[in-house]
Amino acid sequence: MGKVYECINETLRTFIESQPMFFVATAPRSDEGMINVSPKGLDSLRVLDDQTIAYADLIGSGIETVSHVNENGRITMMFCAFEGPPKIVRLHGTGEVIDPHHADFDTLAQRFPPFTGLRCFIRLRCQRISDSCGFGVPLFEYQGQREVLTDWADRKGAPELEEYVRAKNSTSIDGLPGMDLGDNEV
């Protein structure tokens, strides 16, 4: 049934890149802190090499993943087959926040669509790559990506998005630091 892999091989890469949705899980260091799981979609994911994956983190109502990754780096990504043969792939590893001032930001940005409202990228270096059966995952028919988030960001524009990030993304629900814009824009 389940198997542990040394790397993201071509079969895993094809599976990962074909999923229209994936999940990101993080947690703060504190035992009292909230564990976070976030669903992700859009064309926001890239396999960078056989040990590394990255996704575009867009402005949203919370900043948990960024806060947790900045605090301790622990992150898991999960991909489920909702169509076709049952399968789940999990990538456990160390995450890194690649904000607009990071040396790798522009290089990563070239690999993704130009998202309005892009906060940063989250890059995961895999320490454990595994799959499991997915027999309990229900079947769903994919209808397409929602455009509500990107439309919202396009309507707001840069000044309003910056204000939103300052107001809503400066700390996590546990009070950990989130996005620090300083004098810089989103």
Secondary structure as the mmCIF struct_conf table of DSSP 4:
data_model
#
loop_
_struct_conf.conf_type_id
_struct_conf.id
_struct_conf.beg_label_comp_id
_struct_conf.beg_label_asym_id
_struct_conf.beg_label_seq_id
_struct_conf.end_label_comp_id
_struct_conf.end_label_asym_id
_struct_conf.end_label_seq_id
STRN STRN1 LYS A 3 TYR A 5
BEND BEND1 GLU A 6 CYS A 7
HELX_RH_AL_P HELX_RH_AL_P1 GLU A 10 SER A 18
BEND BEND2 PRO A 20 PRO A 20
STRN STRN2 PHE A 22 THR A 26
BEND BEND3 ARG A 29 SER A 30
TURN_TY1_P TURN_TY1_P1 ASP A 31 GLU A 32
BEND BEND4 GLY A 33 GLY A 33
HELX_LH_PP_P HELX_LH_PP_P1 MET A 34 ILE A 35
STRN STRN3 ASN A 36 LYS A 40
TURN_TY1_P TURN_TY1_P2 LEU A 42 ASP A 43
STRN STRN4 LEU A 45 ASP A 49
TURN_TY1_P TURN_TY1_P3 ASP A 50 GLN A 51
STRN STRN5 THR A 52 LEU A 58
BEND BEND5 SER A 61 SER A 61
HELX_RH_AL_P HELX_RH_AL_P2 GLU A 64 ASN A 72
STRN STRN6 ARG A 74 CYS A 80
BEND BEND6 PHE A 82 PRO A 85
STRN STRN7 ILE A 88 ILE A 98
TURN_TY1_P TURN_TY1_P4 PRO A 100 HIS A 101
BEND BEND7 HIS A 102 HIS A 102
TURN_TY1_P TURN_TY1_P5 ALA A 103 ASP A 104
HELX_RH_AL_P HELX_RH_AL_P3 PHE A 105 ALA A 109
TURN_TY1_P TURN_TY1_P6 GLN A 110 ARG A 111
BEND BEND8 PHE A 112 PHE A 112
TURN_TY1_P TURN_TY1_P7 THR A 116 GLY A 117
STRN STRN8 LEU A 118 SER A 132
TURN_TY1_P TURN_TY1_P8 PHE A 135 GLY A 136
BEND BEND9 VAL A 137 VAL A 137
HELX_LH_PP_P HELX_LH_PP_P2 PRO A 138 LEU A 139
HELX_RH_AL_P HELX_RH_AL_P4 VAL A 148 LYS A 168
BEND BEND10 ASN A 169 SER A 170
STRN STRN9 THR A 171 THR A 171
TURN_TY1_P TURN_TY1_P9 ILE A 173 ASP A 174
BEND BEND11 GLY A 175 GLY A 175
STRN STRN10 PRO A 177 PRO A 177
TURN_TY1_P TURN_TY1_P10 GLY A 182 ASP A 183
#
